[in-house]
């Protein structure tokens, strides 16, 4: 043990001055590098201030708006979810869901009707594009006649009359 402690002591006497010398040289070199790159460091510090600190200060002024909009978004999402669940529940309880059968005209049925109408107009009994006489009159007669079904139903069928002004003086 005595040998080990004496080796430690001799090593410490040799290595501590070398460590301190290297540390002093490192500090000197770091100081020299800082002096050389001081302009670059200052420009980078100002740029960092301009790109990070100033926008943060601007955004910090709108903090209350961010809080308001965030709370409004959360309330809107929760309200929408609750309304969705309530409407689904009412539809299922009351049985008022829409049917999946689509009634009405599809594109295929419209095309088929158009082909049929064209084929009928080109039938051998008719000459030319328009048939002469009463067929043409019957075809456009429904457009010329006023709608008898709509007459007399509510206020939509009545004409709106404008009133004339009794004041003929021109005073306003």
Secondary structure, DSSP 8 states (H G I E B T S, - for coil): -HHHHHHHHHHHHHHHHHHHHHHHHHHHHHHHHHHHTHHHHHHHHHHHIIIIIHHHHHHHHTHHHHHHHHHHHHHHHHHHHHHHHHHHHHHHHHT----S---S--HHHHHHHHHHHHHHHTSTTS-SSS--THHHHHHHHHHHS--TTTTTSSGGGS-------S--S---
